[in-house]
């Protein structure tokens, strides 16, 4: 959500070594952004519009060597998604 993106951006930018170069609201915008900006690290949420973060990670991981951190509120039902994300390249 827009609120969570703003909160995460605010938290991350408190570290002077981190620059947030984008916060996208739809997975369909991610690949063109990666091609243009080439960020050092990417965060994804398990729950996103259009597709879940694990599906997006599976699509991107073979083409982009970018460390990815999955960010999500974890419920008991989300547990399998977390492990699947880790199995498909997420670092944490």
Phi, psi and omega per residue, in radians:
X1 nan 2.784 3.131
X2 -1.027 -0.696 -3.141
X3 -1.081 -0.811 -3.135
X4 -1.149 -0.693 3.096
X5 -1.052 -0.714 3.117
X6 -1.153 -0.752 3.138
X7 -1.105 -0.832 -3.139
X8 -1.093 -0.730 3.101
X9 -1.042 -0.793 3.137
X10 -1.068 -0.768 3.137
X11 -1.129 -0.856 -3.091
X12 -1.116 -0.684 -3.093
X13 -1.299 -0.083 3.027
X14 -1.217 -0.384 3.081
X15 -1.520 2.091 -3.097
X16 -1.128 -0.241 3.129
X17 -1.572 -0.021 -3.107
X18 -2.021 2.287 3.017
X19 -2.127 2.094 3.083
X20 -1.430 2.053 -3.064
X21 -1.729 -0.053 3.100
X22 -3.139 2.697 3.063
X23 -2.518 1.795 -3.001
X24 -1.711 2.562 -3.073
X25 -1.710 -0.119 3.128
X26 -2.453 2.426 3.097
X27 -0.994 -0.536 -3.124
X28 -1.126 -0.283 3.137
X29 -1.573 -0.207 -2.983
X30 -1.193 -0.892 -3.053
X31 -1.077 -0.814 3.078
X32 -1.045 -0.629 3.105
X33 -1.129 -0.781 3.127
X34 -1.065 -0.706 -3.140
X35 -1.127 -0.653 -3.086
X36 -1.432 -0.828 -2.965
X37 -1.631 -0.588 -3.119
X38 0.931 1.088 3.141
X39 -1.198 2.780 -3.138
X40 -1.354 -0.536 -3.089
X41 -2.521 2.619 3.108
X42 -2.261 2.478 2.982
X43 -1.950 2.510 3.059
X44 -2.325 2.663 3.038
X45 -1.773 2.584 3.060
X46 -1.135 -0.720 -3.118
X47 -1.764 1.963 3.110
X48 -2.442 2.819 3.043
X49 -1.238 2.808 3.111
X50 1.282 -0.847 3.105
X51 -2.818 2.781 3.136
X52 -1.374 2.805 -3.095
X53 -1.100 -0.534 3.127
X54 -1.189 -0.749 3.099
X55 -1.080 -0.753 3.111
X56 -1.101 -0.757 3.111
X57 -1.036 -0.756 3.121
X58 -1.057 -0.615 3.124
X59 -1.279 -0.666 -3.030
X60 -1.494 -0.621 -3.018
X61 -0.961 -0.725 -3.138
X62 -1.172 -0.411 -3.056
X63 -1.798 -0.382 -3.058
X64 -2.276 2.190 3.097
X65 -1.628 1.421 -3.094
X66 -2.265 2.172 3.082
X67 -1.008 2.328 -3.072
X68 -2.219 2.348 3.086
X69 -2.040 2.189 3.096
X70 -1.503 2.259 3.131
X71 -2.077 2.165 -3.125
X72 -2.894 2.678 2.944
X73 -1.365 2.206 -3.040
X74 -1.676 2.187 3.010
X75 -1.949 2.949 3.122
X76 -0.992 -0.655 -3.122
X77 -1.215 -0.454 -3.105
X78 -1.444 -0.185 -3.095
X79 -0.857 -0.873 3.133
X80 -1.049 -0.598 3.108
X81 -1.120 -0.681 3.138
X82 -1.075 -0.838 3.137
X83 -1.149 -0.653 3.110
X84 -1.141 -0.674 3.086
X85 -1.088 -0.787 3.123
X86 -1.104 -0.680 3.111
X87 -1.171 -0.373 -3.097
X88 -1.863 0.335 2.978
X89 2.016 -0.202 3.100
X90 -1.127 2.470 -3.134
X91 -1.432 -0.570 -3.086
X92 -2.796 nan nan
